[in-house]
Structures are given as structure tokens and as C-alpha cells.
Amino acid sequence: MPLSVKSLIERLQPEITMSSYGVVHTDTSDFVRISYGDVIAIGGLHYLVLRDEVERSFGVEDPKYWVKRCTVLETGERRIVKLVFHESFFTELGALSIRCYRSPEKEARILDLTRGDPRFMQGFSLRDTTGNNVRVIDVISGKPLAVVVDEMPLDHKTYFFEAFPGILEKFIEACEAIGFLHAHGEKHGDIRRDHLWLERGTGRYRWIDFDYTFDFQENPFGLDVLGLGGLLAFLVGKGFYGPREIVRMKDLPETATSLQPEDFSLVFRGRLMNLRKVFSCVPEGLNRVLLHFSQGTEVFYETVDEFLHELRPCLKELARA
């Protein structure tokens, strides 16, 4: 007789009270049908589904129906279970069109490669009864670094001189972690502001979500490098700045009136990269690094090493500011 969720909970976690009981799944192919109160049975353990994960980014919620927040009935531990979901789209980079897509197999490889490395989320992969690659992820206690920065009750100048130098030092270490992936032929695939977390307690910066990848023949790791540049701009500016945000700013220097398209991001045309034009406290060397990610650049960073070669000296530049 097949196990019921109710009998599993009564035997393994009797203290859990449920408003309703679902069913036990060994085939995770139809992930939309797996919801609260169901159990995913895989790898000899039973994962009680509490909810679908939601990606929250500055007031926007994006449900991820293939990602489940679970309790392991045998241990009581919380885990995130990522099921197989294939999607693809194209992103435009100048005249280039780059295919981006989800690859559960690639994420599983990175989990194996980075096991025990605290710079990355931790987990492992399993196969369900139909061969789907299911990834079981440890829960990180903390928040996206960008949210922590955004919530700091500091004006930009105070933030830049008091908090940013320490943030930049750890960000450089996080960039080195991406360089480690590249050295092993892997890419993060989706570097953005909500995929670098600040872990509570340890203060570590940790990368999450490795299931996206991309085909970029001209530069196999180019989108990762561009993602690091975009994240750096957020950290330098304590946010992103487009024309509307700039107009609302107070005490703008005269240089802000001379903004041109070449001052903005190569990828996101409404994001300012030439931050020195609105924040005079940004040193010239750091601003030059940002300009390599702007529409006006003639020289692109090909690798993380090239990026870091010019970013590391900015720490000393900040110390002198």
C-alpha cells in the first residue's frame, strides 16, 4: 500500500500540524501539481512541501513554481528543492543576440565543483524515478547583498566613505569566486543583484542560483563579466540610476547636466554607469572601471582577471579619498 503524507508525518514529524495533506510524488515532471502538503520522495528521504519559492526583488514578486521550500521529514531540516524546468530566451548585446537557457545539469555540476566552498550555495543533485535532475539546496540565512545595501539608513556620501570600502573588499572576493568557476570551464550564467547574498552571522558573500547558462561564442564568459559590472554599479551608487531617478536627486553637480547615451549601460540602456557625473565622491579610477561597461567604451573586459586587475587598486584609491 502506498504511503500517505499523513502517515509519514505522524511517524516522522508528529509535531507538525497541517491544514491539509497532499500526496507523495516520486516523479517530479509535472512540478505545477506539486504543492503545499505534498511530499517529494527521493534519495531515500521525504521532503514535505511548504510552499513555492518566490523571488523578491525591490517590491516585485516572481513565483518560481519549480522551486519548493521543504522540510525533510526524517531530520526536520529545511531545504530548497529545485525541479526540472526548461526555458530559453534571447538577450541583445549591441548587434549580437545571445541565447540564454536553463540547464539543471549545469547547476548540478557546479554544486559538485563548489562543494565545501562557502562562497557558493551548497547542495547536491538526485534523480527521481523518471530521471529528472532534482537539486536539493541548503537554505542560506540572510538577504541579497543589494537589499542590505538599499536598506542602509545612510545618505550616499556617508555610505560611500563608511560602508562601501568594506563592501568592495568582499565583492572582489566574490568576483574571484566567479573566476574560479571560469577557470574550471563553468559560468554562473545569471549574475545580478539578487543572486549574491550576505549570510547572517558569518558576513560571507555567497552566490546562489546556477541553473542559467548562455551561448556566447565571441566571449564564453562575457555575460558573467557584464553582470559583475552591473552589480558593481549598484554597490557604488547604492542603487541604480536612470533619468527619472537622477532628476529627483538633490544637490546634483553641474556634470549631471551633460549626461549622454554613452554614460549609460551597454546592456541596460537606462542605467547610469558614469556615476562620477552625479556623485563627485567616486574616484576617477573606480569610475573608469565602471565606464568599461558603458555604451561609450571601446575596450571591454574579456575576463574576470582583467576586471579585477583594474578593480583591486581602487581599494587603495578609496583609502586615500
SULRA-V546872 format. One record per backbone hydrogen bond with DSSP energy under -1.0 kcal/mol. NH is the residue of the N-H (numbers start at 1). CO is the residue of the C=O. If there is no record, write none. Layout:
# SULRA-V546872
nh=NH co=CO
nh=NH co=CO
This chain:
# SULRA-V546872
nh=8 co=4
nh=9 co=5
nh=10 co=6
nh=11 co=7
nh=12 co=8
nh=13 co=9
nh=16 co=13
nh=22 co=37
nh=25 co=39
nh=31 co=29
nh=33 co=30
nh=34 co=31
nh=37 co=49
nh=38 co=35
nh=39 co=23
nh=40 co=47
nh=41 co=25
nh=42 co=45
nh=45 co=42
nh=47 co=40
nh=48 co=71
nh=49 co=38
nh=50 co=69
nh=51 co=69
nh=53 co=67
nh=55 co=62
nh=57 co=60
nh=60 co=57
nh=62 co=55
nh=64 co=53
nh=67 co=64
nh=68 co=81
nh=69 co=51
nh=70 co=79
nh=71 co=48
nh=72 co=77
nh=73 co=46
nh=76 co=72
nh=79 co=70
nh=80 co=137
nh=81 co=68
nh=82 co=135
nh=83 co=66
nh=89 co=100
nh=91 co=98
nh=93 co=96
nh=96 co=93
nh=98 co=91
nh=100 co=89
nh=101 co=213
nh=102 co=87
nh=103 co=211
nh=107 co=103
nh=108 co=104
nh=109 co=105
nh=110 co=106
nh=111 co=107
nh=112 co=108
nh=113 co=109
nh=114 co=110
nh=115 co=112
nh=117 co=114
nh=120 co=117
nh=121 co=207
nh=124 co=136
nh=126 co=134
nh=128 co=132
nh=129 co=26
nh=131 co=128
nh=134 co=126
nh=135 co=82
nh=136 co=124
nh=137 co=80
nh=138 co=122
nh=143 co=198
nh=145 co=196
nh=148 co=144
nh=149 co=145
nh=150 co=146
nh=151 co=147
nh=152 co=149
nh=154 co=152
nh=159 co=155
nh=160 co=156
nh=161 co=157
nh=162 co=158
nh=163 co=159
nh=164 co=159
nh=167 co=163
nh=168 co=164
nh=169 co=165
nh=170 co=166
nh=171 co=167
nh=172 co=168
nh=173 co=169
nh=174 co=170
nh=175 co=171
nh=176 co=172
nh=177 co=173
nh=178 co=174
nh=179 co=175
nh=180 co=176
nh=181 co=177
nh=182 co=178
nh=183 co=179
nh=184 co=181
nh=185 co=182
nh=186 co=181
nh=195 co=192
nh=197 co=206
nh=198 co=143
nh=199 co=204
nh=200 co=141
nh=202 co=200
nh=203 co=199
nh=206 co=197
nh=207 co=119
nh=208 co=195
nh=213 co=101
nh=215 co=99
nh=222 co=219
nh=225 co=221
nh=226 co=222
nh=227 co=223
nh=228 co=224
nh=229 co=225
nh=230 co=226
nh=231 co=227
nh=232 co=228
nh=233 co=229
nh=234 co=230
nh=235 co=231
nh=236 co=232
nh=237 co=233
nh=238 co=234
nh=239 co=234
nh=246 co=242
nh=247 co=243
nh=248 co=244
nh=249 co=246
nh=256 co=253
nh=257 co=254
nh=258 co=255
nh=263 co=260
nh=264 co=261
nh=265 co=271
nh=266 co=293
nh=271 co=268
nh=272 co=241
nh=273 co=263
nh=274 co=263
nh=275 co=273
nh=277 co=274
nh=278 co=275
nh=279 co=275
nh=282 co=279
nh=287 co=283
nh=288 co=284
nh=289 co=285
nh=290 co=286
nh=291 co=287
nh=293 co=290
nh=294 co=291
nh=295 co=264
nh=296 co=262
nh=297 co=294
nh=307 co=303
nh=308 co=304
nh=309 co=305
nh=310 co=306
nh=311 co=307
nh=312 co=308
nh=314 co=311
nh=315 co=312
nh=317 co=313
nh=318 co=314
nh=319 co=315
nh=320 co=316
